[in-house]
Amino acid sequence: MPNKTIYVSDADLPVYARAQEVAGGNLSRAISEALRRYVEHHDALDGGYEEVTVRVGTGKGRTQRFLGVLLAETQHSGGEGTEHISVYRTRAGRYAVHHERSAVHTWTAGKDGTATGWRKHLSADQQHTTTPASATLTVVDDRDALAPLVPAQMYELVTATDEVPVVEDLDI
């Protein structure tokens, strides 16, 4: 096996020491794994994929990241707040559906919540409820599993755009 020399700055020595510890003493394996991931990531970017970061959970939630291509997105506003759906094709050929719902504010008035019109502004019993924003990321293997997760019109759009290559090399 050929030997390669890697020069490490003094500032980076703690990182290398920790990597060797995590790899069970085999720093070469840790470096090779890191380089493999680095190359795969940049090959995906060169292939037209983007790094996608989405928020999931309730309220601020947490973030998740993956490589994908946006195929379609839709937004709908109504009495239940705003709903935003994005569909991505992942580097692994799966479909990722990011579904966001805005916070919903509900205001009721009257003892039984039925005061309407101008009366609701004068009611002594007023209640305001807020449901926090939420988001989910669902990953499915194929189009059949994707269909029930998105509106029909969006599914048709995904089906139409999914056949287009991510990157098309032109000989011009």
SEVOPA-964072 format. One record per residue (C-alpha): residue number from 1; z, x, y. Coordinates in steps of 0.1 Angstrom, whole numbers, plus 5000, padded with zeros to 4 digits. Layout:
BEGIN
+-----+------+------+------+
| pos |    Z |    X |    Y |
+-----+------+------+------+
| NUM |    Z |    X |    Y |
...
+-----+------+------+------+
***
This chain:
BEGIN
+-----+------+------+------+
| pos |    Z |    X |    Y |
+-----+------+------+------+
|   1 | 5000 | 5000 | 5000 |
|   2 | 4990 | 5015 | 5034 |
|   3 | 5017 | 5024 | 5059 |
|   4 | 5015 | 5012 | 5095 |
|   5 | 5036 | 5024 | 5123 |
|   6 | 5049 | 4999 | 5148 |
|   7 | 5065 | 5011 | 5180 |
|   8 | 5094 | 4990 | 5192 |
|   9 | 5109 | 4991 | 5227 |
|  10 | 5146 | 4995 | 5230 |
|  11 | 5149 | 4960 | 5244 |
|  12 | 5133 | 4945 | 5213 |
|  13 | 5154 | 4963 | 5187 |
|  14 | 5180 | 4935 | 5184 |
|  15 | 5151 | 4911 | 5175 |
|  16 | 5138 | 4934 | 5149 |
|  17 | 5173 | 4939 | 5134 |
|  18 | 5178 | 4902 | 5132 |
|  19 | 5144 | 4896 | 5117 |
|  20 | 5152 | 4922 | 5090 |
|  21 | 5185 | 4905 | 5083 |
|  22 | 5168 | 4871 | 5080 |
|  23 | 5141 | 4885 | 5057 |
|  24 | 5167 | 4900 | 5033 |
|  25 | 5161 | 4935 | 5044 |
|  26 | 5123 | 4933 | 5041 |
|  27 | 5111 | 4937 | 5077 |
|  28 | 5075 | 4941 | 5065 |
|  29 | 5075 | 4906 | 5050 |
|  30 | 5089 | 4891 | 5082 |
|  31 | 5063 | 4909 | 5104 |
|  32 | 5034 | 4898 | 5081 |
|  33 | 5046 | 4861 | 5081 |
|  34 | 5049 | 4861 | 5119 |
|  35 | 5015 | 4877 | 5123 |
|  36 | 5000 | 4851 | 5098 |
|  37 | 5014 | 4822 | 5119 |
|  38 | 5002 | 4839 | 5151 |
|  39 | 4967 | 4842 | 5138 |
|  40 | 4966 | 4807 | 5123 |
|  41 | 4978 | 4793 | 5157 |
|  42 | 4952 | 4811 | 5177 |
|  43 | 4924 | 4802 | 5152 |
|  44 | 4934 | 4766 | 5156 |
|  45 | 4932 | 4769 | 5194 |
|  46 | 4898 | 4786 | 5191 |
|  47 | 4887 | 4757 | 5168 |
|  48 | 4893 | 4731 | 5195 |
|  49 | 4929 | 4720 | 5186 |
|  50 | 4956 | 4719 | 5212 |
|  51 | 4993 | 4724 | 5210 |
|  52 | 5007 | 4688 | 5214 |
|  53 | 5043 | 4683 | 5224 |
|  54 | 5058 | 4648 | 5222 |
|  55 | 5092 | 4632 | 5229 |
|  56 | 5107 | 4612 | 5200 |
|  57 | 5139 | 4592 | 5197 |
|  58 | 5158 | 4570 | 5221 |
|  59 | 5164 | 4579 | 5257 |
|  60 | 5156 | 4616 | 5263 |
|  61 | 5154 | 4621 | 5225 |
|  62 | 5141 | 4654 | 5212 |
|  63 | 5107 | 4670 | 5213 |
|  64 | 5083 | 4678 | 5184 |
|  65 | 5052 | 4700 | 5185 |
|  66 | 5021 | 4703 | 5164 |
|  67 | 4984 | 4713 | 5166 |
|  68 | 4960 | 4684 | 5170 |
|  69 | 4930 | 4668 | 5186 |
|  70 | 4935 | 4636 | 5206 |
|  71 | 4912 | 4609 | 5191 |
|  72 | 4923 | 4578 | 5211 |
|  73 | 4950 | 4564 | 5233 |
|  74 | 4959 | 4530 | 5247 |
|  75 | 4984 | 4516 | 5271 |
|  76 | 4996 | 4480 | 5273 |
|  77 | 5020 | 4465 | 5299 |
|  78 | 5037 | 4432 | 5295 |
|  79 | 5070 | 4414 | 5296 |
|  80 | 5084 | 4438 | 5271 |
|  81 | 5077 | 4469 | 5292 |
|  82 | 5049 | 4494 | 5287 |
|  83 | 5037 | 4506 | 5253 |
|  84 | 5016 | 4538 | 5250 |
|  85 | 5000 | 4548 | 5217 |
|  86 | 4982 | 4581 | 5211 |
|  87 | 4964 | 4590 | 5178 |
|  88 | 4957 | 4627 | 5169 |
|  89 | 4940 | 4644 | 5140 |
|  90 | 4962 | 4673 | 5130 |
|  91 | 4951 | 4707 | 5119 |
|  92 | 4960 | 4697 | 5083 |
|  93 | 4935 | 4668 | 5085 |
|  94 | 4962 | 4641 | 5088 |
|  95 | 4967 | 4615 | 5115 |
|  96 | 4997 | 4616 | 5139 |
|  97 | 5005 | 4584 | 5158 |
|  98 | 5028 | 4588 | 5189 |
|  99 | 5042 | 4555 | 5200 |
| 100 | 5061 | 4553 | 5233 |
| 101 | 5079 | 4522 | 5247 |
| 102 | 5093 | 4522 | 5282 |
| 103 | 5128 | 4511 | 5291 |
| 104 | 5131 | 4473 | 5292 |
| 105 | 5152 | 4456 | 5319 |
| 106 | 5163 | 4420 | 5313 |
| 107 | 5180 | 4398 | 5339 |
| 108 | 5196 | 4365 | 5330 |
| 109 | 5216 | 4340 | 5351 |
| 110 | 5238 | 4310 | 5345 |
| 111 | 5265 | 4306 | 5318 |
| 112 | 5238 | 4300 | 5291 |
| 113 | 5211 | 4322 | 5306 |
| 114 | 5189 | 4293 | 5316 |
| 115 | 5191 | 4294 | 5354 |
| 116 | 5155 | 4296 | 5368 |
| 117 | 5137 | 4296 | 5400 |
| 118 | 5157 | 4301 | 5432 |
| 119 | 5189 | 4290 | 5414 |
| 120 | 5191 | 4322 | 5394 |
| 121 | 5197 | 4341 | 5427 |
| 122 | 5228 | 4320 | 5435 |
| 123 | 5243 | 4319 | 5401 |
| 124 | 5278 | 4334 | 5397 |
| 125 | 5271 | 4344 | 5361 |
| 126 | 5244 | 4371 | 5363 |
| 127 | 5237 | 4397 | 5336 |
| 128 | 5214 | 4427 | 5336 |
| 129 | 5206 | 4445 | 5303 |
| 130 | 5186 | 4477 | 5298 |
| 131 | 5171 | 4488 | 5266 |
| 132 | 5164 | 4526 | 5268 |
| 133 | 5129 | 4540 | 5264 |
| 134 | 5120 | 4551 | 5228 |
| 135 | 5093 | 4570 | 5210 |
| 136 | 5083 | 4577 | 5175 |
| 137 | 5058 | 4600 | 5158 |
| 138 | 5044 | 4588 | 5125 |
| 139 | 5022 | 4610 | 5104 |
| 140 | 4999 | 4596 | 5077 |
| 141 | 4974 | 4611 | 5053 |
| 142 | 4944 | 4589 | 5057 |
| 143 | 4926 | 4562 | 5077 |
| 144 | 4939 | 4534 | 5054 |
| 145 | 4975 | 4543 | 5062 |
| 146 | 4966 | 4545 | 5099 |
| 147 | 4952 | 4510 | 5102 |
| 148 | 4985 | 4490 | 5102 |
| 149 | 5000 | 4514 | 5128 |
| 150 | 4975 | 4508 | 5157 |
| 151 | 4957 | 4479 | 5173 |
| 152 | 4923 | 4470 | 5156 |
| 153 | 4902 | 4481 | 5186 |
| 154 | 4919 | 4515 | 5186 |
| 155 | 4914 | 4519 | 5149 |
| 156 | 4877 | 4513 | 5154 |
| 157 | 4876 | 4539 | 5181 |
| 158 | 4894 | 4564 | 5159 |
| 159 | 4870 | 4557 | 5131 |
| 160 | 4840 | 4563 | 5154 |
| 161 | 4853 | 4595 | 5170 |
| 162 | 4868 | 4610 | 5139 |
| 163 | 4834 | 4621 | 5126 |
| 164 | 4826 | 4642 | 5156 |
| 165 | 4833 | 4679 | 5150 |
| 166 | 4861 | 4695 | 5169 |
| 167 | 4839 | 4724 | 5180 |
| 168 | 4801 | 4723 | 5178 |
| 169 | 4785 | 4757 | 5181 |
| 170 | 4752 | 4755 | 5199 |
| 171 | 4723 | 4780 | 5195 |
| 172 | 4709 | 4777 | 5230 |
+-----+------+------+------+
***
